[in-house]
Amino acid sequence: DANAFKLALELAEKVDADVVLANDPDADRLGVYAKDSKTGEYHSFTGNMSGLLIAEYELSQKKERREIPANGALIKTIVSSNLADAIAKEYNLKLIEVLTGFKYIGEQMRLFEQSKEYTYMFGFEESYGCLIGTHARDKDGIAAVMALCEAAAYYKEKGYTLWDQMINIYNKYGFYKELTISITREGVTGAEEIKQMIGKMRENPATALGKYKV
């Protein structure tokens, strides 16, 4: 919710901050605004953008330290940006897609530990959640904010902000457009509409979606 950042952005403009970060109440997600060094304008990040910015930073640092194993893997949900595929390829990682929900990323981590087939390097979903490291099986907004603070300081020494770095990422890998559409049905009437829609889908399951078979 952009309104949640209103006071923080007002303060950021007063003190000329480079970045504004916030967690949700249970601190598993993060919100990001970063300044464009050319215009001074603050831009919001989608969950894909913040997740992939962290991924690029963490992986570039690990590559520099030669800490990327031959069997490294990056995990994303099926609704998350395909920019992750390009980043995984850049760092010679296996890209694994799972169903929507961070529990499926956690499930893959458990399988990695059991089989030793892959080493977990990073996981994220478009709904503002990611996990750096293997200390948890769910998204961790605190670690993500810490990583972004570290990244902001690192890039500031190079003369640019997190927003500038996001543009650098697009220049490096290509621009990936994303669009999230939320359809809301409210109240008793809305609940009945949803029930009818689900009923129709179960009675007459789709066999194709556009040119794609289901």
MOQUI-V466376 format. One record per residue. N is the residue number from 1. RES is the residue in one letter. PHI is phi in whole degrees, -180 to 180 (NA if undefined). OMEGA is omega in whole degrees, 0 to 359 (none if undefined). NEAR is the number of other ideal C-beta (glycine too) atoms within 10 Angstrom. Layout:
N RES PHI OMEGA NEAR
N RES PHI OMEGA NEAR
This chain:
1 D NA 182 7
2 A -61 180 9
3 N -64 180 6
4 A -66 181 10
5 F -97 188 18
6 K -54 182 10
7 L -67 180 9
8 A -64 180 16
9 L -69 176 15
10 E -62 178 9
11 L -67 180 11
12 A -59 179 18
13 E -67 180 13
14 K -66 185 8
15 V -97 179 6
16 D 61 179 8
17 A -72 178 18
18 D -86 186 19
19 V -148 175 22
20 V -125 183 18
21 L -124 178 22
22 A -151 173 15
23 N -107 171 16
24 D -77 187 14
25 P -55 179 6
26 D -98 169 7
27 A 60 175 15
28 D -100 177 19
29 R -121 179 20
30 L -136 173 26
31 G -119 186 21
32 V -137 164 27
33 Y -124 178 22
34 A -135 185 28
35 K -86 171 22
36 D -81 185 16
37 S -66 181 15
38 K -82 185 11
39 T -109 184 9
40 G 81 181 9
41 E -79 176 11
42 Y -94 180 21
43 H -114 177 16
44 S -85 178 15
45 F -107 169 22
46 T -78 177 16
47 G -63 176 23
48 N -62 183 23
49 M -64 181 24
50 S -66 180 28
51 G -63 183 29
52 L -76 174 29
53 L -64 177 24
54 I -64 180 25
55 A -59 181 26
56 E -62 180 22
57 Y -66 183 21
58 E -61 183 19
59 L -71 178 21
60 S -65 178 16
61 Q -68 179 14
62 K -66 179 16
63 K -63 180 13
64 E -62 180 9
65 R -91 182 8
66 R 59 182 7
67 E -112 178 11
68 I -95 182 17
69 P -74 181 13
70 A -66 182 7
71 N -109 181 14
72 G -65 181 19
73 A -137 173 20
74 L -115 184 23
75 I -115 174 29
76 K -141 176 28
77 T -84 187 20
78 I -67 180 11
79 V -97 182 14
80 S -93 189 24
81 S -60 176 20
82 N -75 171 15
83 L -60 178 22
84 A -60 180 27
85 D -63 181 16
86 A -68 179 16
87 I -67 178 23
88 A -60 179 22
89 K -64 180 12
90 E -59 184 14
91 Y -105 177 18
92 N 56 179 12
93 L -104 170 25
94 K -76 178 14
95 L -96 181 15
96 I -117 177 19
97 E -103 178 15
98 V -128 178 19
99 L -66 182 11
100 T -64 181 13
101 G 123 185 13
102 F -67 179 23
103 K -61 179 11
104 Y -75 173 18
105 I -69 176 25
106 G -60 179 20
107 E -63 178 15
108 Q -63 178 18
109 M -61 179 19
110 R -64 179 12
111 L -65 177 14
112 F -61 182 18
113 E -65 181 12
114 Q -77 186 8
115 S -91 185 8
116 K 63 182 9
117 E -69 180 10
118 Y -131 174 20
119 T -112 181 16
120 Y -68 179 21
121 M -113 181 24
122 F -172 176 27
123 G -144 180 28
124 F -156 172 28
125 E -137 186 25
126 E -69 182 22
127 S -87 171 18
128 Y 67 179 23
129 G -131 175 25
130 C -152 179 29
131 L -139 175 27
132 I -102 180 19
133 G 92 185 12
134 T -118 183 15
135 H -76 183 8
136 A -142 176 14
137 R -122 178 15
138 D -142 180 11
139 K -63 185 24
140 D -131 182 23
141 G -73 180 21
142 I -68 178 11
143 A -63 180 18
144 A -65 178 26
145 V -64 178 20
146 M -61 180 13
147 A -65 179 22
148 L -69 175 21
149 C -63 178 13
150 E -63 180 14
151 A -64 180 20
152 A -60 179 21
153 A -67 180 11
154 Y -62 182 14
155 Y -73 178 22
156 K -62 177 15
157 E -63 179 7
158 K -90 175 9
159 G 97 178 8
160 Y -143 185 18
161 T -97 177 21
162 L -63 177 28
163 W -66 177 26
164 D -60 180 19
165 Q -66 177 19
166 M -62 176 21
167 I -65 177 15
168 N -60 179 15
169 I -64 177 21
170 Y -63 178 14
171 N -65 181 9
172 K -77 188 11
173 Y -107 187 18
174 G 105 181 10
175 F -87 179 9
176 Y -115 182 16
177 K -78 177 5
178 E -138 180 14
179 L -149 177 5
180 T -112 179 10
181 I -117 178 4
182 S -109 179 4
183 I -109 184 5
184 T -112 173 5
185 R -122 189 12
186 E -103 172 8
187 G 71 182 8
188 V -64 180 7
189 T -62 179 9
190 G -64 179 11
191 A -62 179 11
192 E -68 177 11
193 E -61 180 13
194 I -62 180 12
195 K -60 180 11
196 Q -67 179 10
197 M -62 180 11
198 I -65 179 10
199 G -60 179 10
200 K -64 180 10
201 M -66 180 10
202 R -74 181 8
203 E -75 182 7
204 N -131 182 8
205 P -60 181 8
206 A -67 176 9
207 T -105 179 7
208 A -154 174 8
209 L -127 189 8
210 G 65 180 4
211 K -90 184 5
212 Y -99 175 7
213 K -76 178 7
214 V -103 none 7
